[in-house]
């Protein structure tokens, strides 16, 4: 297989594919092009009553790009992971170029949740997320959706759909629908860093006003 570079990685995203590895210790990386693609419509994020209450009562701090590698390591800290050393290195390189970003959830000085992904035009490709506290990944996603809305994004790609993502408004679309959405998003401009870091309370207030 051709050695992956940050440029080749971005090209893969631009044509609708993404890389994975079978396991942490497996050096092989392969491209994935799902028949059905998971996305979260940015105007269709669902916040349950319990999540709404958790966000209103939360004392967690939300930051962006403060600890990108810590988020990637948190996502890889599980028994089965597709994040091997090369993938970690590639996304760190993209982060250094401003083309990959993280959103962190902090409890004091402890990183308790987060999500990271790649930006191309007005598309955000969510790679992985993790949670070390109840609701941490849900709150991370809510705050991420809020940031993407404010930054002018049109596509939030989650690759696959899990029950967790489905409960938050995630849906599956066909490969053709995905490629059409991607073609549009690639030609648009958006900014991940335009918005200021917001608290869960700020985010829930803004989402309530928009609903």
C-alpha positions in Angstrom: 0.0 0.0 0.0 1.2 3.6 -0.7 2.6 5.3 2.3 0.0 7.6 3.7 0.7 11.3 4.0 -1.4 14.1 5.4 -2.0 15.2 1.8 -3.2 11.8 0.7 -5.4 11.6 3.8 -7.1 14.8 2.9 -7.5 13.6 -0.7 -9.2 10.5 0.6 -11.7 12.6 2.5 -12.3 14.8 -0.5 -13.5 11.7 -2.5 -15.6 10.2 0.3 -13.3 7.6 1.8 -11.5 7.4 5.2 -8.7 5.3 6.7 -8.9 2.6 9.4 -6.8 -0.1 10.9 -7.9 -3.4 12.2 -6.3 -3.0 15.6 -3.9 -0.8 17.7 -0.9 -3.1 16.9 -1.8 -3.7 13.2 0.4 -1.6 11.0 -1.8 -2.0 7.9 -4.2 0.8 7.1 -7.1 0.4 4.6 -9.6 2.8 3.0 -13.3 2.5 3.9 -16.2 3.6 1.6 -19.5 2.6 3.4 -22.6 1.8 1.3 -24.6 3.7 3.9 -23.1 6.8 5.5 -23.8 8.2 9.0 -24.4 11.9 9.3 -25.8 14.3 12.0 -28.0 16.9 10.3 -26.8 20.2 11.9 -30.4 21.4 12.2 -31.6 18.0 13.5 -29.5 17.4 16.6 -31.8 15.9 19.3 -31.4 16.8 22.9 -33.4 14.7 25.4 -34.8 16.1 28.6 -32.2 14.3 30.6 -29.3 15.7 28.5 -30.8 19.1 28.6 -30.9 19.0 32.3 -27.4 17.6 32.5 -26.1 20.4 30.4 -27.8 23.0 32.5 -26.3 21.6 35.7 -22.9 20.8 34.3 -19.8 22.3 35.8 -17.5 20.9 33.1 -15.4 23.3 31.0 -15.5 23.0 27.2 -12.4 23.8 25.2 -11.2 23.4 21.6 -7.8 22.3 20.4 -6.3 22.5 23.9 -5.3 18.8 24.0 -5.7 17.3 20.6 -3.4 14.3 21.2 -5.1 13.7 24.6 -8.4 13.4 22.9 -7.0 11.0 20.3 -5.4 8.9 23.1 -8.7 8.9 25.0 -10.5 7.6 21.9 -7.8 4.9 21.5 -8.0 3.9 25.2 -10.3 0.9 24.7 -9.9 -2.8 24.2 -10.7 -2.6 20.4 -9.5 0.4 18.5 -8.7 1.2 14.9 -6.3 4.0 16.0 -2.7 2.7 15.5 0.5 4.7 15.8 0.5 5.8 12.1 -3.0 7.0 12.2 -2.3 8.9 15.4 0.7 10.5 13.8 -1.2 11.5 10.6 -4.0 13.2 12.5 -1.5 15.0 14.7 0.1 16.3 11.5 -3.2 17.5 10.2 -3.9 19.2 13.5 -0.6 21.0 13.3 -1.7 22.3 9.9 -5.1 23.5 11.2 -7.0 20.8 9.3 -8.0 18.6 12.3 -9.5 19.8 15.5 -10.6 18.6 18.9 -13.2 19.5 21.4 -12.5 18.7 25.0 -14.6 18.2 28.2 -12.8 19.0 31.4 -13.6 18.2 35.0 -11.1 20.5 36.7 -7.8 19.5 35.2 -9.0 16.0 34.1 -9.9 15.3 30.5 -13.2 13.4 30.9 -14.5 13.4 27.3 -13.9 14.7 23.8 -14.3 14.3 20.1 -12.0 15.0 17.1 -12.2 15.2 13.4 -11.0 16.7 10.1 -12.1 19.8 8.3 -12.4 20.3 4.6 -14.3 23.3 3.3 -17.7 23.2 5.1 -17.5 19.5 6.0 -16.5 18.2 9.4 -15.5 14.5 9.4 -16.0 13.2 12.9 -13.4 10.6 13.6 -13.9 9.4 17.1 -15.1 10.4 20.6 -14.7 9.1 24.1 -16.3 9.5 27.5 -15.0 8.9 31.0 -18.1 10.3 32.7 -21.8 9.8 32.1 -23.0 12.2 29.3 -19.5 13.5 28.6 -19.5 12.4 24.9 -23.1 13.6 24.5 -22.3 17.0 25.8 -19.2 17.1 23.6 -21.3 16.4 20.6 -23.9 19.0 21.5 -21.1 21.6 21.9 -19.5 20.4 18.6 -22.8 20.8 16.7 -23.2 24.3 18.1 -19.7 25.2 17.0 -20.2 23.8 13.5 -23.5 25.7 13.1 -21.8 29.0 14.2 -18.9 28.3 11.9 -21.0 27.8 8.8 -20.5 24.1 8.3 -23.1 22.2 6.1 -22.0 18.5 6.6 -21.2 16.6 9.8 -20.0 13.2 8.8 -20.0 10.5 11.5 -19.0 7.7 9.1 -21.3 5.1 10.7 -24.4 5.2 12.8 -24.6 3.7 16.3 -27.6 3.6 18.7 -25.8 6.4 20.6 -25.6 8.7 17.5 -29.1 7.8 16.4 -30.5 8.9 19.8 -28.9 12.3 19.1 -30.4 12.7 15.7 -27.9 10.8 13.5 -29.2 9.3 10.3 -28.0 7.0 7.5 -27.9 8.3 4.0 -27.0 6.5 0.7 -23.5 6.8 -0.8 -25.0 8.9 -3.6 -26.6 11.3 -1.2 -23.4 11.6 0.8 -21.3 12.3 -2.2 -23.8 15.1 -3.3 -23.6 16.6 0.2 -19.8 16.3 0.2 -19.5 17.9 -3.2 -21.5 20.9 -2.0 -19.6 21.2 1.3 -16.2 21.0 -0.3 -16.9 24.2 -2.3 -18.1 26.2 0.7 -16.0 27.9 3.3 -16.4 27.5 7.1 -14.4 28.1 10.2 -14.0 25.8 13.2 -12.1 28.5 15.1 -14.5 31.4 14.5 -16.7 30.8 17.6 -15.5 31.3 21.1 -15.5 28.3 23.5 -18.9 28.0 25.0 -20.2 26.4 28.3 -22.8 23.7 28.2 -25.3 26.3 29.5 -24.5 28.7 26.6 -25.0 25.9 24.1 -28.3 24.6 25.5 -29.6 28.2 25.6 -28.7 28.8 22.0 -30.1 25.5 20.9 -33.4 26.1 22.8 -33.7 29.5 21.1 -33.3 27.9 17.7 -35.7 25.0 18.2 
